[in-house]
Structure formats: structure tokens, C-alpha cells
Amino acid sequence: MNDKVKFILTIVIIVLAAACSILNIIDGNYVLAVIWGAVAVLNIVSIVLKIKYKR
């Protein structure tokens, strides 16, 4: 897979994880909300590191 496709897939995963996190907070299921939030944060961190060390 090329980088653009990976980047788009990662953003989709982040958006879905954030949406699941928000829905779980609304639902009152805080454990799942924290897990999905962690998934989103880890994906964001991986993007930042990839951009930072691409040079």
C-alpha cells in the first residue's frame, strides 16, 4: 500500500475511534470510551511521529 492510502485509513480509524468514544461516553460506558480514546490517541501519535521522522 502506498503512503496516501495508509494515511487515509489511519484518519478513518481515528474518526471511528473518536466517534465510538463519544457514543460510549453518552451511553455511560466509560471503560470502552477510554479504550477507544486510547486507540484514537495512539493513531494520532503514530501519524505525528511518521511526519516528524520522514526527513
All heavy atoms as a GROMACS GRO file, in nm:
protein
  423
    1MET      N    1   0.083  -0.120   0.000
    1MET     CA    2   0.000   0.000   0.000
    1MET      C    3   0.087   0.125   0.000
    1MET      O    4   0.189   0.128   0.067
    1MET     CB    5  -0.087   0.001   0.125
    1MET     CG    6  -0.224  -0.060   0.103
    1MET     SD    7  -0.338  -0.017   0.233
    1MET     CE    8  -0.271  -0.109   0.370
    2ASN      N    9   0.044   0.225  -0.074
    2ASN     CA   10   0.121   0.349  -0.073
    2ASN      C   11   0.084   0.434   0.050
    2ASN      O   12  -0.011   0.406   0.121
    2ASN     CB   13   0.102   0.427  -0.204
    2ASN     CG   14  -0.042   0.469  -0.226
    2ASN    OD1   15  -0.127   0.445  -0.143
    2ASN    ND2   16  -0.068   0.530  -0.340
    3ASP      N   17   0.164   0.539   0.072
    3ASP     CA   18   0.151   0.618   0.195
    3ASP      C   19   0.018   0.691   0.204
    3ASP      O   20  -0.038   0.706   0.312
    3ASP     CB   21   0.266   0.719   0.204
    3ASP     CG   22   0.396   0.650   0.240
    3ASP    OD1   23   0.391   0.534   0.284
    3ASP    OD2   24   0.504   0.710   0.222
    4LYS      N   25  -0.033   0.738   0.089
    4LYS     CA   26  -0.158   0.815   0.091
    4LYS      C   27  -0.274   0.728   0.139
    4LYS      O   28  -0.356   0.773   0.219
    4LYS     CB   29  -0.186   0.871  -0.049
    4LYS     CG   30  -0.283   0.986  -0.048
    4LYS     CD   31  -0.288   1.053  -0.184
    4LYS     CE   32  -0.203   1.178  -0.184
    4LYS     NZ   33  -0.211   1.253  -0.308
    5VAL      N   34  -0.280   0.604   0.091
    5VAL     CA   35  -0.388   0.512   0.132
    5VAL      C   36  -0.376   0.482   0.282
    5VAL      O   37  -0.476   0.484   0.354
    5VAL     CB   38  -0.383   0.382   0.049
    5VAL    CG1   39  -0.485   0.281   0.101
    5VAL    CG2   40  -0.407   0.411  -0.098
    6LYS      N   41  -0.255   0.456   0.329
    6LYS     CA   42  -0.234   0.430   0.472
    6LYS      C   43  -0.277   0.550   0.556
    6LYS      O   44  -0.340   0.534   0.660
    6LYS     CB   45  -0.085   0.402   0.499
    6LYS     CG   46  -0.044   0.260   0.467
    6LYS     CD   47   0.101   0.238   0.507
    6LYS     CE   48   0.149   0.102   0.464
    6LYS     NZ   49   0.293   0.085   0.485
    7PHE      N   50  -0.243   0.670   0.508
    7PHE     CA   51  -0.278   0.792   0.580
    7PHE      C   52  -0.429   0.808   0.590
    7PHE      O   53  -0.483   0.834   0.697
    7PHE     CB   54  -0.215   0.912   0.508
    7PHE     CG   55  -0.233   1.042   0.581
    7PHE    CD1   56  -0.164   1.067   0.698
    7PHE    CD2   57  -0.319   1.139   0.531
    7PHE    CE1   58  -0.179   1.187   0.764
    7PHE    CE2   59  -0.336   1.259   0.598
    7PHE     CZ   60  -0.265   1.283   0.714
    8ILE      N   61  -0.500   0.784   0.478
    8ILE     CA   62  -0.646   0.796   0.476
    8ILE      C   63  -0.708   0.693   0.569
    8ILE      O   64  -0.799   0.724   0.647
    8ILE     CB   65  -0.699   0.784   0.332
    8ILE    CG1   66  -0.657   0.906   0.250
    8ILE    CG2   67  -0.851   0.768   0.331
    8ILE    CD1   68  -0.678   0.892   0.101
    9LEU      N   69  -0.659   0.568   0.563
    9LEU     CA   70  -0.711   0.463   0.651
    9LEU      C   71  -0.690   0.497   0.798
    9LEU      O   72  -0.778   0.475   0.881
    9LEU     CB   73  -0.644   0.329   0.618
    9LEU     CG   74  -0.694   0.257   0.495
    9LEU    CD1   75  -0.610   0.133   0.468
    9LEU    CD2   76  -0.840   0.217   0.511
   10THR      N   77  -0.573   0.551   0.830
   10THR     CA   78  -0.544   0.589   0.968
   10THR      C   79  -0.639   0.697   1.015
   10THR      O   80  -0.690   0.691   1.127
   10THR     CB   81  -0.398   0.636   0.982
   10THR    OG1   82  -0.313   0.540   0.922
   10THR    CG2   83  -0.359   0.653   1.127
   11ILE      N   84  -0.667   0.796   0.930
   11ILE     CA   85  -0.761   0.903   0.966
   11ILE      C   86  -0.901   0.846   0.987
   11ILE      O   87  -0.970   0.883   1.082
   11ILE     CB   88  -0.759   1.015   0.861
   11ILE    CG1   89  -0.627   1.092   0.872
   11ILE    CG2   90  -0.877   1.109   0.878
   11ILE    CD1   91  -0.608   1.202   0.774
   12VAL      N   92  -0.942   0.753   0.900
   12VAL     CA   93  -1.073   0.689   0.916
   12VAL      C   94  -1.081   0.616   1.050
   12VAL      O   95  -1.180   0.627   1.122
   12VAL     CB   96  -1.101   0.592   0.798
   12VAL    CG1   97  -1.221   0.504   0.827
   12VAL    CG2   98  -1.121   0.671   0.669
   13ILE      N   99  -0.973   0.544   1.085
   13ILE     CA  100  -0.970   0.473   1.213
   13ILE      C  101  -0.981   0.571   1.330
   13ILE      O  102  -1.055   0.547   1.425
   13ILE     CB  103  -0.840   0.389   1.225
   13ILE    CG1  104  -0.845   0.272   1.126
   13ILE    CG2  105  -0.823   0.335   1.368
   13ILE    CD1  106  -0.713   0.201   1.110
   14ILE      N  107  -0.908   0.683   1.321
   14ILE     CA  108  -0.914   0.784   1.428
   14ILE      C  109  -1.055   0.839   1.443
   14ILE      O  110  -1.108   0.850   1.554
   14ILE     CB  111  -0.814   0.899   1.400
   14ILE    CG1  112  -0.670   0.847   1.415
   14ILE    CG2  113  -0.838   1.016   1.494
   14ILE    CD1  114  -0.567   0.944   1.363
   15VAL      N  115  -1.118   0.872   1.330
   15VAL     CA  116  -1.254   0.927   1.334
   15VAL      C  117  -1.352   0.826   1.394
   15VAL      O  118  -1.434   0.861   1.479
   15VAL     CB  119  -1.299   0.972   1.193
   15VAL    CG1  120  -1.447   1.006   1.190
   15VAL    CG2  121  -1.216   1.090   1.146
   16LEU      N  122  -1.342   0.700   1.350
   16LEU     CA  123  -1.431   0.597   1.403
   16LEU      C  124  -1.407   0.575   1.553
   16LEU      O  125  -1.502   0.562   1.630
   16LEU     CB  126  -1.410   0.465   1.328
   16LEU     CG  127  -1.467   0.459   1.187
   16LEU    CD1  128  -1.424   0.329   1.119
   16LEU    CD2  129  -1.618   0.470   1.190
   17ALA      N  130  -1.280   0.572   1.593
   17ALA     CA  131  -1.248   0.552   1.735
   17ALA      C  132  -1.300   0.668   1.819
   17ALA      O  133  -1.356   0.648   1.927
   17ALA     CB  134  -1.097   0.536   1.753
   18ALA      N  135  -1.284   0.791   1.768
   18ALA     CA  136  -1.335   0.908   1.841
   18ALA      C  137  -1.487   0.904   1.851
   18ALA      O  138  -1.543   0.933   1.956
   18ALA     CB  139  -1.289   1.036   1.770
   19ALA      N  140  -1.553   0.866   1.741
   19ALA     CA  141  -1.699   0.856   1.742
   19ALA      C  142  -1.745   0.750   1.843
   19ALA      O  143  -1.840   0.774   1.919
   19ALA     CB  144  -1.750   0.822   1.602
   20CYS      N  145  -1.679   0.634   1.843
   20CYS     CA  146  -1.714   0.528   1.940
   20CYS      C  147  -1.692   0.576   2.082
   20CYS      O  148  -1.774   0.549   2.171
   20CYS     CB  149  -1.630   0.403   1.914
   20CYS     SG  150  -1.679   0.314   1.766
   21SER      N  151  -1.585   0.649   2.104
   21SER     CA  152  -1.555   0.702   2.237
   21SER      C  153  -1.666   0.797   2.283
   21SER      O  154  -1.716   0.786   2.395
   21SER     CB  155  -1.420   0.775   2.234
   21SER     OG  156  -1.387   0.821   2.362
   22ILE      N  157  -1.706   0.889   2.195
   22ILE     CA  158  -1.811   0.986   2.228
   22ILE      C  159  -1.943   0.914   2.255
   22ILE      O  160  -2.013   0.944   2.352
   22ILE     CB  161  -1.824   1.090   2.115
   22ILE    CG1  162  -1.699   1.180   2.113
   22ILE    CG2  163  -1.950   1.176   2.134
   22ILE    CD1  164  -1.683   1.259   1.985
   23LEU      N  165  -1.977   0.817   2.169
   23LEU     CA  166  -2.102   0.742   2.188
   23LEU      C  167  -2.101   0.666   2.320
   23LEU      O  168  -2.204   0.659   2.389
   23LEU     CB  169  -2.124   0.645   2.071
   23LEU     CG  170  -2.164   0.710   1.939
   23LEU    CD1  171  -2.162   0.607   1.827
   23LEU    CD2  172  -2.300   0.777   1.949
   24ASN      N  173  -1.987   0.608   2.357
   24ASN     CA  174  -1.978   0.535   2.483
   24ASN      C  175  -1.987   0.628   2.603
   24ASN      O  176  -2.044   0.591   2.707
   24ASN     CB  177  -1.849   0.453   2.489
   24ASN     CG  178  -1.860   0.326   2.407
   24ASN    OD1  179  -1.954   0.250   2.423
   24ASN    ND2  180  -1.765   0.303   2.319
   25ILE      N  181  -1.934   0.751   2.591
   25ILE     CA  182  -1.948   0.849   2.700
   25ILE      C  183  -2.094   0.885   2.717
   25ILE      O  184  -2.147   0.890   2.829
   25ILE     CB  185  -1.862   0.974   2.670
   25ILE    CG1  186  -1.713   0.940   2.686
   25ILE    CG2  187  -1.899   1.090   2.765
   25ILE    CD1  188  -1.619   1.047   2.636
   26ILE      N  189  -2.164   0.910   2.604
   26ILE     CA  190  -2.307   0.942   2.610
   26ILE      C  191  -2.384   0.826   2.673
   26ILE      O  192  -2.475   0.846   2.755
   26ILE     CB  193  -2.361   0.972   2.468
   26ILE    CG1  194  -2.299   1.102   2.414
   26ILE    CG2  195  -2.514   0.982   2.467
   26ILE    CD1  196  -2.320   1.126   2.266
   27ASP      N  197  -2.345   0.705   2.637
   27ASP     CA  198  -2.411   0.584   2.686
   27ASP      C  199  -2.377   0.556   2.832
   27ASP      O  200  -2.443   0.475   2.896
   27ASP     CB  201  -2.369   0.465   2.597
   27ASP     CG  202  -2.473   0.355   2.597
   27ASP    OD1  203  -2.593   0.388   2.607
   27ASP    OD2  204  -2.435   0.239   2.586
   28GLY      N  205  -2.270   0.617   2.882
   28GLY     CA  206  -2.229   0.597   3.020
   28GLY      C  207  -2.131   0.482   3.038
   28GLY      O  208  -2.103   0.441   3.149
   29ASN      N  209  -2.078   0.430   2.928
   29ASN     CA  210  -1.984   0.317   2.935
   29ASN      C  211  -1.841   0.373   2.927
   29ASN      O  212  -1.781   0.378   2.821
   29ASN     CB  213  -2.013   0.221   2.819
   29ASN     CG  214  -1.949   0.086   2.843
   29ASN    OD1  215  -1.857   0.074   2.922
   29ASN    ND2  216  -1.999  -0.014   2.772
   30TYR      N  217  -1.789   0.416   3.042
   30TYR     CA  218  -1.663   0.490   3.042
   30TYR      C  219  -1.541   0.404   3.014
   30TYR      O  220  -1.442   0.453   2.962
   30TYR     CB  221  -1.647   0.564   3.175
   30TYR     CG  222  -1.755   0.669   3.193
   30TYR    CD1  223  -1.854   0.654   3.288
   30TYR    CD2  224  -1.759   0.780   3.110
   30TYR    CE1  225  -1.954   0.748   3.303
   30TYR    CE2  226  -1.858   0.875   3.124
   30TYR     CZ  227  -1.956   0.859   3.220
   30TYR     OH  228  -2.055   0.952   3.232
   31VAL      N  229  -1.547   0.274   3.047
   31VAL     CA  230  -1.432   0.187   3.021
   31VAL      C  231  -1.408   0.176   2.870
   31VAL      O  232  -1.296   0.196   2.823
   31VAL     CB  233  -1.455   0.047   3.083
   31VAL    CG1  234  -1.340  -0.046   3.048
   31VAL    CG2  235  -1.469   0.059   3.235
   32LEU      N  236  -1.513   0.148   2.794
   32LEU     CA  237  -1.499   0.141   2.648
   32LEU      C  238  -1.461   0.276   2.590
   32LEU      O  239  -1.382   0.283   2.495
   32LEU     CB  240  -1.630   0.093   2.584
   32LEU     CG  241  -1.651  -0.058   2.581
   32LEU    CD1  242  -1.788  -0.090   2.523
   32LEU    CD2  243  -1.543  -0.126   2.498
   33ALA      N  244  -1.514   0.384   2.646
   33ALA     CA  245  -1.480   0.518   2.598
   33ALA      C  246  -1.331   0.544   2.612
   33ALA      O  247  -1.267   0.597   2.521
   33ALA     CB  248  -1.561   0.623   2.675
   34VAL      N  249  -1.274   0.504   2.726
   34VAL     CA  250  -1.130   0.522   2.749
   34VAL      C  251  -1.049   0.438   2.650
   34VAL      O  252  -0.951   0.485   2.593
   34VAL     CB  253  -1.094   0.486   2.895
   34VAL    CG1  254  -0.943   0.475   2.912
   34VAL    CG2  255  -1.150   0.591   2.990
   35ILE      N  256  -1.094   0.313   2.627
   35ILE     CA  257  -1.022   0.225   2.533
   35ILE      C  258  -1.023   0.286   2.392
   35ILE      O  259  -0.919   0.296   2.327
   35ILE     CB  260  -1.085   0.084   2.532
   35ILE    CG1  261  -1.059   0.016   2.668
   35ILE    CG2  262  -1.028   0.000   2.418
   35ILE    CD1  263  -1.140  -0.112   2.689
   36TRP      N  264  -1.141   0.328   2.343
   36TRP     CA  265  -1.150   0.387   2.209
   36TRP      C  266  -1.071   0.518   2.202
   36TRP      O  267  -1.009   0.548   2.101
   36TRP     CB  268  -1.296   0.409   2.170
   36TRP     CG  269  -1.361   0.284   2.125
   36TRP    CD1  270  -1.459   0.216   2.190
   36TRP    CD2  271  -1.334   0.211   2.005
   36TRP    NE1  272  -1.493   0.104   2.118
   36TRP    CE2  273  -1.420   0.099   2.005
   36TRP    CE3  274  -1.246   0.229   1.899
   36TRP    CZ2  275  -1.417   0.006   1.901
   36TRP    CZ3  276  -1.245   0.136   1.796
   36TRP    CH2  277  -1.330   0.026   1.798
   37GLY      N  278  -1.075   0.596   2.310
   37GLY     CA  279  -0.997   0.720   2.314
   37GLY      C  280  -0.849   0.691   2.302
   37GLY      O  281  -0.776   0.760   2.231
   38ALA      N  282  -0.803   0.585   2.370
   38ALA     CA  283  -0.662   0.546   2.362
   38ALA      C  284  -0.625   0.504   2.220
   38ALA      O  285  -0.517   0.538   2.171
   38ALA     CB  286  -0.634   0.433   2.461
   39VAL      N  287  -0.716   0.431   2.154
   39VAL     CA  288  -0.691   0.390   2.015
   39VAL      C  289  -0.672   0.513   1.926
   39VAL      O  290  -0.577   0.521   1.847
   39VAL     CB  291  -0.807   0.302   1.962
   39VAL    CG1  292  -0.796   0.283   1.812
   39VAL    CG2  293  -0.808   0.168   2.033
   40ALA      N  294  -0.761   0.612   1.942
   40ALA     CA  295  -0.752   0.734   1.862
   40ALA      C  296  -0.621   0.808   1.891
   40ALA      O  297  -0.552   0.850   1.798
   40ALA     CB  298  -0.872   0.825   1.891
   41VAL      N  299  -0.587   0.822   2.018
   41VAL     CA  300  -0.465   0.894   2.057
   41VAL      C  301  -0.340   0.824   2.002
   41VAL      O  302  -0.250   0.889   1.949
   41VAL     CB  303  -0.457   0.910   2.210
   41VAL    CG1  304  -0.319   0.958   2.253
   41VAL    CG2  305  -0.564   1.007   2.257
   42LEU      N  306  -0.336   0.691   2.014
   42LEU     CA  307  -0.219   0.617   1.964
   42LEU      C  308  -0.202   0.635   1.813
   42LEU      O  309  -0.091   0.649   1.764
   42LEU     CB  310  -0.232   0.468   1.998
   42LEU     CG  311  -0.207   0.433   2.144
   42LEU    CD1  312  -0.243   0.287   2.170
   42LEU    CD2  313  -0.062   0.459   2.182
   43ASN      N  314  -0.314   0.635   1.739
   43ASN     CA  315  -0.306   0.656   1.595
   43ASN      C  316  -0.258   0.796   1.562
   43ASN      O  317  -0.178   0.815   1.470
   43ASN     CB  318  -0.442   0.629   1.529
   43ASN     CG  319  -0.463   0.483   1.503
   43ASN    OD1  320  -0.392   0.424   1.423
   43ASN    ND2  321  -0.557   0.423   1.571
   44ILE      N  322  -0.303   0.896   1.637
   44ILE     CA  323  -0.258   1.034   1.615
   44ILE      C  324  -0.109   1.044   1.642
   44ILE      O  325  -0.034   1.104   1.565
   44ILE     CB  326  -0.339   1.132   1.704
   44ILE    CG1  327  -0.484   1.137   1.656
   44ILE    CG2  328  -0.277   1.271   1.702
   44ILE    CD1  329  -0.580   1.204   1.752
   45VAL      N  330  -0.063   0.983   1.752
   45VAL     CA  331   0.079   0.985   1.787
   45VAL      C  332   0.163   0.920   1.676
   45VAL      O  333   0.267   0.973   1.637
   45VAL     CB  334   0.104   0.915   1.922
   45VAL    CG1  335   0.252   0.888   1.945
   45VAL    CG2  336   0.047   0.999   2.036
   46SER      N  337   0.114   0.808   1.622
   46SER     CA  338   0.190   0.740   1.517
   46SER      C  339   0.201   0.827   1.392
   46SER      O  340   0.306   0.831   1.328
   46SER     CB  341   0.126   0.605   1.483
   46SER     OG  342   0.009   0.620   1.409
   47ILE      N  343   0.094   0.901   1.358
   47ILE     CA  344   0.100   0.992   1.242
   47ILE      C  345   0.202   1.102   1.267
   47ILE      O  346   0.284   1.132   1.181
   47ILE     CB  347  -0.040   1.054   1.215
   47ILE    CG1  348  -0.131   0.952   1.151
   47ILE    CG2  349  -0.028   1.176   1.124
   47ILE    CD1  350  -0.269   1.004   1.121
   48VAL      N  351   0.196   1.161   1.387
   48VAL     CA  352   0.288   1.270   1.420
   48VAL      C  353   0.433   1.223   1.411
   48VAL      O  354   0.519   1.291   1.354
   48VAL     CB  355   0.256   1.327   1.561
   48VAL    CG1  356   0.366   1.422   1.606
   48VAL    CG2  357   0.122   1.397   1.560
   49LEU      N  358   0.461   1.104   1.466
   49LEU     CA  359   0.598   1.051   1.463
   49LEU      C  360   0.643   1.024   1.319
   49LEU      O  361   0.756   1.052   1.283
   49LEU     CB  362   0.607   0.924   1.546
   49LEU     CG  363   0.598   0.945   1.698
   49LEU    CD1  364   0.596   0.811   1.770
   49LEU    CD2  365   0.714   1.030   1.747
   50LYS      N  366   0.550   0.968   1.236
   50LYS     CA  367   0.586   0.941   1.097
   50LYS      C  368   0.621   1.070   1.023
   50LYS      O  369   0.718   1.075   0.948
   50LYS     CB  370   0.469   0.872   1.025
   50LYS     CG  371   0.464   0.724   1.048
   50LYS     CD  372   0.345   0.663   0.975
   50LYS     CE  373   0.314   0.526   1.032
   50LYS     NZ  374   0.177   0.482   0.999
   51ILE      N  375   0.541   1.175   1.046
   51ILE     CA  376   0.566   1.304   0.980
   51ILE      C  377   0.698   1.363   1.030
   51ILE      O  378   0.778   1.413   0.951
   51ILE     CB  379   0.449   1.401   1.004
   51ILE    CG1  380   0.326   1.350   0.930
   51ILE    CG2  381   0.483   1.542   0.959
   51ILE    CD1  382   0.196   1.423   0.965
   52LYS      N  383   0.719   1.353   1.162
   52LYS     CA  384   0.838   1.414   1.223
   52LYS      C  385   0.966   1.349   1.172
   52LYS      O  386   1.065   1.417   1.147
   52LYS     CB  387   0.828   1.400   1.373
   52LYS     CG  388   0.920   1.493   1.448
   52LYS     CD  389   0.889   1.488   1.597
   52LYS     CE  390   0.961   1.599   1.670
   52LYS     NZ  391   0.929   1.602   1.812
   53TYR      N  392   0.966   1.216   1.157
   53TYR     CA  393   1.089   1.144   1.122
   53TYR      C  394   1.097   1.108   0.973
   53TYR      O  395   1.179   1.027   0.934
   53TYR     CB  396   1.104   1.020   1.208
   53TYR     CG  397   1.128   1.054   1.352
   53TYR    CD1  398   1.031   1.031   1.448
   53TYR    CD2  399   1.246   1.116   1.392
   53TYR    CE1  400   1.051   1.066   1.581
   53TYR    CE2  401   1.268   1.151   1.523
   53TYR     CZ  402   1.171   1.125   1.619
   53TYR     OH  403   1.192   1.160   1.748
   54LYS      N  404   1.008   1.168   0.892
   54LYS     CA  405   1.010   1.138   0.749
   54LYS      C  406   1.135   1.197   0.682
   54LYS      O  407   1.184   1.144   0.585
   54LYS     CB  408   0.884   1.192   0.682
   54LYS     CG  409   0.855   1.130   0.550
   54LYS     CD  410   0.707   1.113   0.529
   54LYS     CE  411   0.685   1.010   0.420
   54LYS     NZ  412   0.551   0.963   0.413
   55ARG      N  413   1.182   1.309   0.739
   55ARG     CA  414   1.300   1.377   0.681
   55ARG      C  415   1.425   1.293   0.694
   55ARG      O  416   1.449   1.227   0.790
   55ARG     CB  417   1.323   1.511   0.749
   55ARG     CG  418   1.214   1.608   0.716
   55ARG     CD  419   1.243   1.741   0.784
   55ARG     NE  420   1.127   1.778   0.867
   55ARG     CZ  421   1.137   1.817   0.992
   55ARG    NH1  422   1.251   1.821   1.054
   55ARG    NH2  423   1.028   1.851   1.055
   0.00000   0.00000   0.00000
